[in-house]
Amino acid sequence: MIVVARRIPVMKGREHEFERQFLGRPKLADMMPGFIRNEFLKPLNNDYYIVLSYWESREDFEAWMKSEAYQKIQARKTNRDLLAGPIQLDLHEVIGISERVREM
């Protein structure tokens, strides 16, 4: 499994607008082969939002990045004026998972 982390710097005072636009975006990745889920994380102690995307494989994520749907999203300038800088993209391979054990 691959986790893609996008670190998104948002201008001070524009956070609510950014959240509204992000949550209202078309969820085109959700229909792509290999897509598992997205998590949208709001910062509590800095200016960066984090979007975690989970994919079954790196190839699935790369296919999304090359897709017509992704190119359409990138062509839209919807929230670019809300950003305080460039978006940082990091890919990670999941090599272990730990979860809370629930008692029966």
C-alpha positions, 0 to 999 in steps of 0.5 A: 500500500502507498500513502501519498501525503500532500502538505498544503500551506494555506494563507492566514484568514483563508482557512475556512474558505479553503476547507469549504472548497476542498470538501466540496471538490469533485471526488474523482480519485475515489472512482480510480482503480486502486484508490482506498481513501483520503484523509483531510487533516486540519492543522492544530499547531501550524499553517499546513493542511495535510491530505493523505491518500491511500492507494493499493500500489504506486502504479495505481497512484501514478495512473491517477496522476496521468489520468484525464480526471487529474489533469482537469483538476490541475487545470482548475485554479479554484483554490490556488489564491488561498495557498501561502506557498507550494504544495509538498508531495511525499510518497510512502510505502506502508511497511507496517500497521498497528491498531488498537486491540478491542476486547470482545 
